[in-house]
Amino acid sequence: MENYKAQITTAADRFLTLLKTGGPQTAAGMARELSITGEGARLHLLKLQEEGLVEAVTEPKGVGRPQQIWSLTERGNRRFPDSHSDLTVQLIQKIEEVLGAEALNNVIIAREQDNSDRYYQALAPLPNLSEKLARLAEMRHREGYLAEWRADGDAFLFIEHHCPICSAARVCGSICQSELKTFHRIFGEHASVERTDHLLSGAQRCVYRIVPFS
């Protein structure tokens, strides 16, 4: 937070910047960082949640009450300049304009192949589906997807709370199709994959339901 003090002028800015620089965290952790009470942090976060800038997911915490983990929403992320995202959108539009839709589709297919190869090689040595899901969640989390997985009866849910390629996907639907194809490739030998929640369709996150073959 120290490097950002000159630019932070409001309580809202302090919370949003802390989440941007530190990633998802609890209200108690943010209260300690900002030297305020836990109740004060919670009230600020609830106000930001009402404005659509932050959101919370509940996670188990061993014995005792579950804890809420707060993170920025897409709207909250838009409070920070993102020239990289703008450049990506411009490049997509220009590839299609100058080279045509087929060339753009070929680029997306090549990206899909590279990503699925990388994931497949990392997951292939692991002995069971739960370990593969855990490894993929780690990889996707590092890439900015805020990913997690959990058991859901006889199936699993793979949840991505953020989409770092959302701006590109909005102007090119093939990118989202490519993401789903990647999941089919890396898990298709062991399970069926269905995307049950889709951020670009109005959901709060993307969720993949993965059902092991019996």
C-alpha atoms as one frame of an Amber mdcrd trajectory, in Angstrom:
protein
   0.000   0.000   0.000   2.885   2.430   0.691   3.562   3.235  -2.979  -0.072
   4.123  -3.591  -0.688   6.540  -0.712  -0.318   9.663  -2.830  -3.103   8.506
  -5.157  -5.560   7.239  -2.536  -7.957   9.905  -1.341 -11.064   8.105  -0.028
 -11.885   5.106   2.127 -13.344   3.389  -0.929 -10.071   3.895  -2.809  -8.113
   2.402   0.073 -10.211  -0.781   0.109 -10.275  -1.147  -3.655  -6.530  -0.610
  -3.952  -5.830  -3.086  -1.159  -7.889  -5.734  -2.961  -6.266  -4.887  -6.286
  -2.729  -5.134  -4.935  -3.228  -7.905  -2.381  -5.888 -10.051  -4.008  -8.907
 -11.618  -2.270  -8.845 -11.387   1.512 -10.947 -11.215   4.653 -12.438  -8.097
   6.210 -10.346  -8.735   9.317  -7.147  -8.802   7.290  -8.033  -5.559   5.565
  -8.931  -3.954   8.900  -5.463  -4.778  10.235  -3.791  -3.455   7.092  -5.764
  -0.200   7.188  -5.594   0.187  10.997  -9.357   0.324  11.505 -11.815  -1.847
  13.425 -13.199  -5.064  11.977 -16.719  -3.638  12.149 -15.605  -0.502  10.344
 -14.057  -2.593   7.566 -17.192  -4.687   7.253 -19.421  -1.600   6.903 -17.172
  -0.131   4.200 -17.174  -3.438   2.313 -20.949  -3.767   2.504 -21.293  -0.279
   1.015 -18.873  -1.165  -1.786 -20.822  -4.379  -2.344 -24.049  -2.380  -2.727
 -22.290  -0.307  -5.383 -21.237  -3.479  -7.212 -17.527  -2.881  -6.702 -16.689
  -5.843  -4.448 -18.133  -9.263  -3.737 -17.639 -11.955  -1.118 -17.548 -15.735
  -1.209 -17.909 -17.869   1.905 -15.206 -20.429   2.561 -14.991 -23.021   5.345
 -12.439 -22.350   8.078 -11.934 -25.602   9.925 -13.757 -25.500  13.241 -16.027
 -22.497  13.713 -17.844 -20.097  11.472 -16.988 -19.929   7.752 -15.124 -16.818
   6.659 -15.957 -14.384   3.896 -13.297 -13.680   1.289 -13.700 -10.346  -0.473
 -12.556  -9.537  -4.001 -13.108  -6.955  -6.715 -15.940  -7.366  -9.176 -15.483
  -6.613 -12.862 -16.905  -3.162 -12.168 -14.426  -2.700  -9.342 -11.568  -3.690
 -11.594 -12.681  -1.107 -14.128 -11.888   1.596 -11.546  -8.233   0.969 -12.447
  -6.838   1.871 -15.885  -6.256  -1.165 -18.105  -4.482  -0.187 -21.296  -3.425
  -3.837 -21.766  -7.069  -4.835 -22.024  -7.770  -1.992 -24.439  -4.815  -3.018
 -26.595  -6.006  -6.631 -26.687  -9.453  -5.572 -27.853  -7.952  -3.305 -30.515
  -5.700  -6.092 -31.792  -8.619  -8.516 -32.041 -10.669  -5.984 -33.951  -7.799
  -5.123 -36.291  -6.917  -8.755 -37.018 -10.509  -9.375 -38.080 -10.700  -6.097
 -40.028  -7.389  -6.459 -41.873  -6.920 -10.219 -42.170 -10.490 -11.475 -41.890
 -12.575 -13.638 -39.559 -10.824 -16.840 -40.606  -7.416 -15.464 -39.635  -8.763
 -14.376 -36.252 -10.255 -17.816 -35.701  -6.902 -19.428 -36.558  -5.173 -17.243
 -33.954  -7.714 -18.246 -31.312  -7.326 -21.929 -32.191  -3.526 -21.622 -31.883
  -3.909 -19.964 -28.465  -6.299 -22.701 -27.380  -3.821 -25.373 -28.452  -0.942
 -23.743 -26.587  -2.968 -23.375 -23.377  -4.455 -26.851 -23.453  -1.002 -28.359
 -24.117   0.436 -26.504 -21.140  -2.378 -27.551 -18.805  -2.440 -31.121 -20.084
   1.298 -31.588 -19.537   1.036 -30.235 -15.991  -1.986 -32.387 -15.088  -1.174
 -35.634 -16.915   1.238 -37.052 -14.285  -1.292 -36.617 -11.446  -3.064 -39.846
 -10.417  -6.658 -38.715  -9.820  -9.204 -36.107 -10.815  -9.173 -34.175  -7.541
  -5.415 -33.642  -7.755  -5.757 -32.527 -11.368  -8.430 -30.015 -10.342  -6.260
 -28.708  -7.527  -3.291 -28.217  -9.854  -5.412 -26.500 -12.507  -6.935 -24.204
  -9.875  -3.436 -23.185  -8.784  -2.409 -22.448 -12.362  -5.560 -20.530 -13.242
  -5.442 -18.591  -9.967  -1.946 -17.380 -10.808  -3.243 -16.312 -14.216  -5.854
 -14.091 -12.596  -8.993 -16.244 -12.694  -9.389 -16.414  -8.880 -10.044 -20.115
  -9.353 -11.103 -22.738  -6.840 -12.672 -26.190  -6.921 -14.926 -28.163  -4.628
 -16.745 -31.476  -4.442 -20.449 -31.424  -5.321 -21.921 -34.826  -4.537 -20.434
 -37.291  -7.003 -19.200 -34.441  -9.179 -16.899 -31.430  -8.865 -17.325 -27.717
  -9.428 -14.489 -25.666 -10.878 -15.193 -22.005 -10.124 -13.554 -18.909 -11.576
 -14.522 -15.737  -9.731 -12.756 -13.425 -12.175 -12.046 -13.428 -15.909  -8.822
 -11.620 -16.863  -9.689 -11.983 -20.572 -13.256 -10.722 -20.202 -12.801  -7.618
 -22.362 -11.404  -9.691 -25.211 -14.134 -12.301 -24.828 -16.831  -9.631 -25.065
 -15.715  -8.665 -28.566 -14.897 -12.207 -29.663 -17.216 -14.976 -28.486 -14.892
 -17.632 -29.894 -12.537 -17.002 -26.986 -15.112 -18.276 -24.471 -15.842 -21.284
 -26.679 -12.119 -21.916 -26.765 -11.945 -21.869 -22.951 -14.661 -24.522 -22.743
 -12.911 -26.663 -25.378  -9.730 -26.494 -23.298 -11.574 -27.904 -20.277 -13.030
 -30.666 -22.430  -9.589 -31.605 -23.665  -7.812 -31.728 -20.312 -10.606 -33.597
 -18.492 -12.361 -35.391 -21.333 -10.593 -38.693 -20.731 -11.865 -38.839 -17.169
 -15.100 -36.842 -16.962 -17.792 -34.868 -18.734 -17.580 -31.071 -18.533 -20.440
 -28.575 -18.589 -20.256 -24.812 -18.047 -23.237 -24.144 -15.782 -22.579 -20.451
 -15.010 -21.143 -17.993 -17.501 -19.993 -14.515 -16.572 -20.709 -13.116 -20.027
 -24.252 -14.471 -19.837 -24.939 -12.445 -16.713 -23.672 -14.767 -13.970 -21.352
 -13.542 -11.213 -18.684 -16.065 -12.159 -17.909 -18.957 -14.494 -18.605 -22.420
 -13.097 -17.744 -25.746 -14.729 -19.445 -28.916 -13.508 -17.148 -31.898 -13.920
 -18.714 -35.359 -13.589 -16.336 -38.356 -13.477 -17.134 -41.236 -15.774 -18.412
 -44.210 -13.780
